[in-house]
Every structure is written in C-alpha cells, then in structure tokens.
C-alpha cells in the first residue's frame, strides 16, 4: 500500500533530522522551485544541494495536507561555512505523485539567508 502524503512527509523530515536515508522518497524527476537561485530538476540534483551541509537541525512547526498536496512550515537550524549559527523558517509546498515526493516549492527570507552566508 502506498504511504499517504502525511506519512511520506513524516518519513522525509524524520530521516532528514537524524541524517538518515530520505533520498528514496523522492521521484526520479523531482522538481525544486521557489525562492532559490534556479529551478532544479532530478533527484540527484536535489540530494546534492550544498544546503544540506548547513543543516544542523530542524523542526516541523506546522503541516497542512490535502490529498497529494501539502504545506509545511519548517524551522531550520543552520551553521554557515564560517561557523556562524542561523535559524530560519521555511515555507515548503509539496506535491506527491505515484507514492513519491515529486516537487517542492520553498520560500524563505533570502536577504537574511544571504547575510548569514557571508558571516
């Protein structure tokens, strides 16, 4: 039986927070859009984002699921390449297709993030 959207996202965030295996939850043609420098297509491209190296912790603050669509407000605790800590709330809009996470559109305070990356 296919996992529900809520179950898939719970598995994703749980694995991500403990640095476990979450990559297999993504579709092969996974799409990242939103407040990012450029659209990213493909599971490997998303998995290999430099952002994941900055993440030291996360907590899901809110989640709304309707069918194969979901919204999550996630608080990320990050550490810059220079060692500065930073916390940021990120709005994540998800789509599920054929039992896999198929796309995410993320929105966050890009000015604060860019400032953090230079500290």
N, C-alpha and C positions, 0 to 999 in steps of 0.2 A: 504494500500500500504506500502511496506517495505521502510524504510529510505535508502537513498544512503549511501555509505561508508563515504563520506564527512559529511553528516548530522549526522550520528551516532557519528563520532569523535567530531564534534562541540558540540553536546549534552553532550558527555563524559567530554570534557575539560571545558565547561561552568559549568557543575554541580560540577566537582572536584574543580574548582577555588572558587566556592561560598559555598563549603562544603554541596552541595545538594545531591540528590539521583542519583547515577550513576551506582549502582550495577546491576540493572535490564537490563542494556545494554549489559552485559556480558553473554556469553553462559555458561551453567552449567559446561561444561568440559573445561573451559578457561585454556590456557597454557601460562605461563611466562617463557621465556628463555633469554639468552644473558649474559651480564656481571654481573650475580647475583651468589650468593654462590651455589644455586642449583635450578634446574628446579622445578617449582611449577605448579601443575595441580589442577583445580577446582576453581569455582567462589569464594567460601568461603575462600580458602587459599589466593587468591589474595586480596580480600577485607580486610582480617585481617593482611596484612603485616604491620610490625612496621613502615615502611617508611611513611605511610600516616600521622602518628602523627607528623612527622618532617616538613611536607609541610605547609608553611605559605602563599604561593602564587605561581602562575605560569603564563607563557605567551607562547603561541604558536608562535614561530618565523618563521617557515616555514612549509608548508604541501604540499605533492605531493600525489595525489590519482590516481590510475589506477584500475578500476574495483573494486574487493573486496580486494585489497591490498593498503596500504598507508604507507607513511613515514612522521613522524612529528619530527621537532627539537623543543624541549620544554625547556624553561628556568625555572628551579625550584628555588624558594627561600625557604631555609630550616632553621630551628633552631635546634641545637643539644640538646640532653637531658640535657646538662650542660648550655644551653642558648646561645651558640655561633652561629652567623649567617653565612650562606654559600649560595652561588649561584652556580648552576651547569647546564650546557647544557646537555640534554639527547637526544640521537637519539632513536626514538621509531618506530619500524617496525610492522605494524598491519596487521592482516588478519580478514576478515569478513566472516561469514558462516551463512546461513539461517537468515539473517537480524540481527545478533548479533555480537558483537565483540568477536572473537573466540581465538585470540592469539596475544601476543606482545613479541617482542624480543627487549630488551633495551641494550644500550651501553653508557657508561659514563666513566669518569676518576675515576677509582676505587681507585687509590692511594690518590688522593685529597679527595675523599669521606671518606676513612678510616681515614685519618689525621683529617678531620673535626669532625668525630665521637669521637675522643679522646680528643678534645679541650673542 
